Every structure is written in structure tokens, then in C-alpha cells.
Amino acid sequence: MNIHTIGIDLGKTSFHLVGLNDRGEVVVRKHFSRVQLLRFTANRRVHRIGMEACGGSHFLGRALQHQGHEVRLIPAQYVKPYVKTNKSDYIDAEAIAEAVNRPTMRFVPIKSDDQLDLQSLHRVRERWVMRRTAVINQMRGLLLERGITVRKGRRHMEAALPGILEDAETNLSGALRFLLAQLKLELDQTALRIAEADALIQRSVKENEACQRLVEIPGIGPVTATAVIAAIGNGAAFRKGREFAAWMGVVPREHSTGGRQTLLGISKRGNAYLRRLFVQGARAVLQQRTRQTPGLKAWLDALTARVHRNVACVALANKLARMAWAVLANGEAYRHPQLAAA
């Protein structure tokens, strides 16, 4: 049996495999468990194996690579146009096998264990940050029902809550005081977990030379640097910085027709978490633009003079993303922008 390309539709415990010959004809359809799948591929030599980039795909991709196969992960939205008629697991696997052979197809790099560890750390930390925000908002809502207003922001709540609980003139019931005390305890525990996650991130930066080069870029701190490493590694998946910025979704959407170019707002595609970090870093740089190097300060002054501040923030996030890619892809230290010649 001549199998040229294999497409695998992934599941939690079951995997559907479709094999194509060199003419693109289906020659095998099989349903495996994970152990059976790895046993089947260990005894075959094929041109390429394709899978959708989803949960568990990086683990299976590394296992197949260890067997000597060329493995490609495809974004799910790029597989959908190749699905014919109805949907089934075998039809999806056949679509993956067809898509993986396209010369212009875009693939997702397989992440290493270190990248997955950093990604897991960021996902858990983000959930804790969201939980802390939810607790603070609930406390503000409960106090507002009793006529007590607290300004937005974690620090304002942390500063005002002890006085509110100790003040006898607030006329808070015992039940509400108990609930607020429990929420305060939950807030402190969440803050402790976030601090421990930040300490792990700081340690990762000290142990990773690429992260140390990234944090030299204005607006990029330890959290953003480790998030970039977890997402793109050394940046080899992109040919240039603009591709990385487009993948992050900080470039304009285009809806052009009839030879007339129409640019809209930013696309907001790709990694939303990474995009948010870069935009927040860009806002911090804009707030402190008078302290930046002369080259960057001159560019920011010219930018903010002609566009809205929010537009300037996204443009700076785009510029920082390109800088980050250049630092990773070229393996060089960050160089400050120079003033343009007169």
C-alpha cells in the first residue's frame, strides 16, 4: 500500500486517519486509539502527516516527529474550505490530508515542552488576574447597594476596605461584614498566587537569553517577553516582522474591490492575549514618551501630532511587535531607533 500523505482528525481518545496516495486518492481509512495510532505510524514511511492545531496536537506532533515523520499543524479555519459536503471525522481527516499538501498553506510550529510550560503559566496567571478583578467588582457592587462607593481600581479597594469594615457608622449588617471579610481573604489569596506566578516568570527571564534581549525593548517586560517566547519561540515561523504583527492582529483589515483600496480597523486576528500585552506596553511607553531615547521620542511626537492617541497606541504596538520579531529572528540585541538625518 503506497501512502503518500496522512491526515489525522484528533479527538480526546479516538483518532481518525485517512491516507492519500501520490495522486490524491484515498487508499486507507482507519480509526485508532492513541497507542494504536502511534503503532501504525511507526511502521509506515510517508511524505507528510497533517493535523489541525488544537488541544493535544503538539504532544502528538512531537511523538510523530520522534518516529522520523514530517509533521505539519494547520489552523482549523484553513482546513474548512477543503471539507466536502457533510461533516464527519473521516471527511475532516481527508480535508486535512488535502490541505497539508498545498504549497501556499500556512502552518503552526510545534511547541516544545518549555514553550508549553510558559504558555500554561500565562494561562493560569491570566485566570487568576480575571478572578481578582471579578472579586473586586463584586465587593464594589455589594457596597454600592449599601450607599458606599469606592473608586475603580484594585488599590482603591484595598485601601478603603479595612476602614469600611471597622467603621461602626456604616451600619453594615453582620452577614455582609462576614461576606466582605471572606471576599477580602479570597482577594489576598489570589494576589499571593499571582505574585508567585510573577516570580516564576522573573526566574524564566533570568534563565532565557532571548527573554533578556526582549525586555530591553521599551514597553516589553517579563510578562510580555515570556509570552512571546511561548507563542512563537525564535520567530522562524514568520519571514518578516510584518507577518508577526499581522498574526497578532494589529494591522488594518482590508476590504478592497474594483481597484480601490479600503482599509478598516485592525483585524484583531491571532493571539488576543499577546495583542493585549503589546497594546498595554505601548500605552505605558506613550505615557512616558518624554523619557524615551531621542529617536523613538521624535517618532512618537510626529505620530501623536497627526493621529488620535488610540491609533498611535496601536501603531506603536505594531512597531514593538516588529522589533520583538527582529530581536528573536536575528539573534541580536535591541538597538535604539536613531534620529533621521536632516
N, C-alpha and C positions, 0 to 999 in steps of 0.2 A: 504494500500500500504506500503510494507516494503522497505524503502530506507536506505541502509547501508552507502553509500558513495556518495558525491555530487562533481561534477566537474563543475566549472564556467569559461566560456570564457568571459573575460572582454572586454567592449567597453566603449566609452565615455558616451553614453546614453542608449545603449541596452546591455543586458546580456543574454547569452545562457547557460542554465543549463541542465545537464544530471545527472540522478540519477541511481546508480547501487545497486542491492540487494547484499546479503551476498555471492552469488555465482558468482558475477561479471557480471550479466546480466543487460542490460539496461531496466529500468522499467519506466522511465519518461524522457521526453524531453520537455522543456518549454523555451519560450522567454519572458523576463521580462524587464521592466524599473527598475531603481534603487529602487524606492519606492515599486514596486510590488515584487521585489526580496526579500527585507528585510521583507515584509509582509508574503511572502511564507515561508521563513526560520524561522520566529518567531513562526510558528505553527507546526514546524517539529523538531524531535529529531533524529539526525543521528550520525553515528560513527565519521565521519571526513568530512571536507569540504576542497577542494583543489582549488587553483588559481595560475596562473602564477604571478611571481613577476614583476610588471610593474607599469605604472602610475595609481594611484588611488587604487592599491591593498592594500596598508597599511591602508587607510581610511576604505575601505570595510572590511578588515580583523578585525580591531578593532570593527567595528559595529557588526559583526557576533560574535565576542568574547563576547561582552556585552549581546548578546542573549543566551550565555551559550554554544556555539559551540566550538569544537576543530578545529582551522583553521590552514592550512599549506600553505605557499607560496613556489612555486617551480621555480627555474631558467628556463627560456624558453628553453634553449638548452637541458635540461634534459627531457623535455616533448616531444620533436620532435621524438625520436625513437618509441614512442607509437602511433604516428599518422598513421592510416591505409589508404592506397590507396590515394584518393584525399583529398583535404583540404576544410573544411567548418567549420563554427562556432560550429556546433553540434559535428563534428568529433574531433575538438580541445578540446571541453569540455569533451568528452568521454575519450580522451587520458589523460587529467589531472586527471580524476577520477581514471583511472587505475594506473597512476604513483604515486599518493599520497599514495597508499596502499603498495608500495614496501618497504620492510624492510630496504634496504640499500640506500633509496633515501635521497638526501641532500636537506635541506630546508633553506629558508631565514627567519630570525627572523623578526617579525612585529615591525616596528619602532614606538616609542612613539612620541607624539607631540613635546617634547623638542628635540628629535633627528632630526625630520623633520625640525624644526626651524633652528637648527645648519647646517643641510645639505643645506637648502635654502640659508642661509647666505654665505656659502662657494661657492655655485654655482654662486651666483650673484657677489661675490668678484672676483672669477676667471674670469668671463666675463669682468669685469672692468679692471683687470690686462691685459688680452689679448687685450682689446681695447686700453689701454695706450701704449702697445708695438706696435700696428698697427699704431697709430698716430705718434709715434717717427720714425718708419721706413718710413712712408710716407714723413715726413719732411726731413729725410736724403736723400731720393730719389729725392725730388724736388730740394734740394740744390746741389746735385751731378750733376744734369743737368746743373747747372749754374757754375760748376767748383769749388764748395765749398764742402770740405769733412769734415765730423765730425766723430769722433771715435764712435764705438759702445758703447751703454750704455746710460741709461736714464740720469745719472748725467752729462755726457759729453754734451749731447744735451741741457740740462737745463742751463749749464754754458756758452755754446757758442752762443745760440740763441739771447740773448739780444744784444751782441756785433755785431752780423751779421746784425740785423735789424737796428741798429743805425749807422753802418758804411756806409758812403756815397760812398766809393770807391768800394764797392762790385757790383755796377751797377745793382742792382736788380730793376725790374720794380715795379710800384706802385701796380699792380694787385697781383704780387707774394708776396710783403710785406704784403698786406692785407690778403692773404690766410694764410701766416705763422703766422700772428698775431691771426687769428681765430683758427688755429690749436693749438697755444700756449694756448689760452683761453680754448679750449676743453681739452687739457692736464692738465691744472690746475684744472678744474672741476672734471676730472676723478681721479686725485690724491687726491682731497678732499673727494670724495666718498669712495675711498679705505681706507683713514685714518679713516673715520667714521666706516667702516666695521671692521677695526683692533681694534678700541676702543670697539666695541660690543663684539669682540672675547675676548679681555682682560677682559671685565666685566664678560663674561661667565666663564672664567677660575677662577676668584676670587669666583664665586658663586658655583663652582662644585669641590667637594673634590677630585674626581677621576682625573680631569684635573690637579689639583695641584700636585698630585703624578706623573703624566706622565711628566710634564715639568721638573722634577728633573733628567730625563734620558738625557744623552748627545745627542745632535742632535735633540731633540724634544722640540719645542717651543709652544707658544699658538696656532698657526695655526694648526700645526700637531696634537696637543693634542685634540683640539676640533673636528678636522676631524675624528680622531679615535673614539671618543665617538659617533659622529653622525653616523659612519658606523657600529660599532659592539657593542655599548653600554657597557655592562660589560664583553664582550668576551665569554659569556656562549655558543655561537653557535659553538665554537671550543673546541675540547678536549685537545689540546696542542698547544704550540706556533708554532710548525712547520706547523700545519694546517692553522694558520693565515698567516704565511709567504707564504705558497703555494697559499692561496686565493688572496694575494696581487700580486703574480706573480714574486717573487724574488727567486724562486728555479729553478733548471735546468729542462728543458724539457727532457723527456726520450723517446728514440726510440730503444728499446731493442728487440731482437729476437734471437732464437736459443741458448738461454742461455748466450748470450753475451750482457753485459750492455753497452748501448751507451747513454751518457749524452750530451746534446746540450746546447745552450744558455738558458737564463732564459725564463720562459714560457710567461711572460707579460700578464697573465690572471688576471681576477678580477678587482679591483678598480684601474684604471690607475692614478687617481688624488692622491690617498693615496700613491701609489708606488712612484710617482714623489716627493712627500714631504719627504718621508723617504730617498730616494736617495740623495736629496739635503741636508738633515740634515747630512747624512753620509759623504758627501763631506766636509761639514763645520767641522766635527769632525776630518777628516783626515788632513785638513789644520792646525788644532790646536792640533795635537796629542801630541805634547810635553807638553801641558798644562793639559792633562788628568791625571786621577788617575794612580798610578803605575801598577795596574792590567790590565786596559784597554790599557795603553800605551805599555806594554810588548806584549799584544796580537796583537796590530796593527803593532808594529815593526816586529814581526815574520811573520805576514801576508804579509805586503808590501815587505818583503825581498824575497818572493818566488813567488808572483803573480804580474800581471800588476796592476797599480793603479786603473783602472776602475773595474777590477774584485774584488779588495779589497773593493772598494766603495760599490758594490752590496752585497758583503758578510757582510759588516758592517751594511748595511740597513736590511739585513735578521736578524742579531743579534739584532738590535734595535727593530725590529718588535716583536721578541720573548720576549724581555724584556718588551715591552709595554703590550703584552698579559698577561704575568705573573703578572705584577703590577695590571692590571684590574681584572683578574680572581681570584687571591688570596687575593685581598683587602689589600695588604701590601705596605709599602713604598719601594722605589727603594734602592737597596743595591749595592754599587760599586763592580765590579769584583775584586777578590783577586788574589795576585800573587800565582802561583803554587808552591808547596813545592819543595825544591831542591831534 
